[in-house]
């Protein structure tokens, strides 16, 4: 297999890496595949990389990325966004449909897919819109997107909720024909008119319109019931409340086909940050309370929440350097995701590195149908025969997040100024180094 | 003394009392033949008003002028702001003009807080969205103390649209700091969800609260709220939460009736109540100037002006 740039991948001998944080071993990568694993390997023709002290994980897969291209190239492009992804250890991202034009046709989906192939930093899987123009009134041509070269399998109106129950039911039913998934941004619109921050003590104190937990939970409950009724696959985007976790846990206990994601920021940050009125902390769904954070961490640990997804949402400075109410919703996250998960889940003992690999690689690859048949293969264990999608992560590093150093075109990281553990040292996409020594390899 | 006045919570008990005592002294200026002090001569106070509020703007303007400050009125309407200039750029412009204080009224909660990042002068919140209006709370406390002689232990009932009221937020915080006991009365739809975390009591029955109130403060209620189902009709609101003559009779003899204005006569307050001897509504306006003088005097009094610094450097 060759990468999009047409270069033949070199052979790499990764020495003394610790797969999933276990005993050190060597990995020989040739022609994009892991061909040997074991101690004391040698391959004179291969480029050698000393990975002593580094944890090796399968390349991360993001279920939820806003690459902004086409339409908002001032915020991000496929090139800068996938570069940011590679620096964060990702080898595949799902590009959300709320571009301009909206990814609601096969043509736009294929354009994004091709831009991803050209960028070459990671695989880009377009997410198709559920409704034409994200307008919530009629279905987009889901089948055409599924059949296109982009092979779209995940459909979402993310940023907007498919609030019409009939439309949601039909969408869930319709995508069964091609093993599709509806990824819902759960937000009851009438309950969140003008909403700015989590409704609770902070919203009352700050005089900012509240975004009640029930507006998320009511939609999730309805959608779980609809998915069960038509026996289809529902994926719940960016779960943010303890109540949502309970509903998803219940739906899964019934055996229904419901999966869910949580963002790094909802695993670490709380609505207290809004007290600064700094819109860098403005995001949708909003940052919630410490109790919600604890419930989300527990749910990710026990598998109720399947995976971590960044909801990387870049915005130019002027959209954040304003009054809170007029600022854009969203935070960047690709370049900090693994470090935040390290801080929130590993340092707290809730997940080991095998668990991180499961929640950030294997499970999102499964949900995104990255199965090597209609789409590139991701999420596989670091074993002989697997595609060489590998992250090498230094768990002992620690530094303060500086968004000015990020490859993303935007700087709206809520982690700016926070000290976080870890550093992505290298990323390989099918044996090609996209990141080496913590920097883009090309 | 603090540098900015953004929230009533910024004020310690000592700071708040200092402002009230200073306002008391400055109020005497209003009785002199020449109602002007030289205190802030050479200082520039900018009134930056993104919302129409003639009463608050002229109150601040009168306060600054009585202290001999130069006053620049910057109304968002008809200015570069209307053409889409950002709050930051406006702030940088004011900074370049050497504003010693920026008095800001804005429809967005937190806008004054944001301004403090971009200007060196003092920022005074003259009402931000549904957040706070600290000088209103100070003038209310000043009025209560003048009429009733104390604040400690005073029982204050605040009635109406607490959810959207910056006046209520600032009053609850300040009155708690000053030792008064506040009870909020409103339909549950117009109270914040987590109001139980506020330093006050909450009730839904106005008639039950009135006999034990020293002060009843009526908040303006906008008829539009009815459209978002906060209450069924203006008439029903008025029947349950409006202060009419019959209800006023439930108050103890010494109790006063307050309203931050502008009033909806016949909705939250009946004309006969607004015009009664118990009403402090006109006094509140006069006291507003004294309080704003005190705030500007204390915030700016501690630091030298640009011109003084320039002269000293010569």
Contacts between the chains, C-beta under 8 A, distances in Angstrom:
chain1	res1	chain2	res2	distance
A	199	B	193	5.4
A	200	B	193	6.4
A	200	B	194	5.1
A	201	B	194	4.1
A	201	B	197	4.7
A	203	B	192	7.1
A	203	B	193	7.5
A	203	B	194	7.7
A	204	B	192	3.2
A	204	B	193	6.5
A	204	B	194	4.9
A	204	B	195	6.3
A	204	B	197	7.4
A	204	B	198	7.4
A	205	B	169	7.6
A	206	B	109	6.0
A	206	B	110	6.6
A	206	B	131	6.1
A	207	B	109	4.1
A	207	B	110	7.9
A	207	B	128	7.4
A	207	B	129	5.5
A	207	B	130	3.9
A	207	B	131	3.3
A	207	B	132	6.9
A	207	B	166	6.3
A	207	B	169	6.3
A	208	B	109	5.3
A	208	B	110	7.3
A	208	B	129	7.8
A	208	B	130	7.7
A	208	B	131	7.7
A	209	B	130	7.8
A	210	B	192	7.8
A	210	B	193	6.3
A	212	B	193	7.4
A	276	B	113	7.7
A	277	B	109	7.6
A	277	B	110	3.2
A	277	B	113	4.5
A	277	B	114	5.7
A	278	B	114	7.9
A	318	B	86	6.7
A	321	B	86	7.2
A	321	B	88	5.6
A	322	B	86	6.0
A	322	B	87	6.1
A	322	B	88	7.2
A	322	B	114	7.6
A	323	B	87	5.8
A	323	B	106	7.0
A	323	B	108	3.7
A	323	B	110	6.6
A	323	B	111	4.8
A	323	B	114	6.1
A	324	B	108	6.4
A	324	B	109	6.8
A	324	B	110	4.9
A	324	B	114	7.7
A	325	B	108	4.5
A	325	B	109	7.1
A	325	B	129	7.2
A	326	B	108	6.7
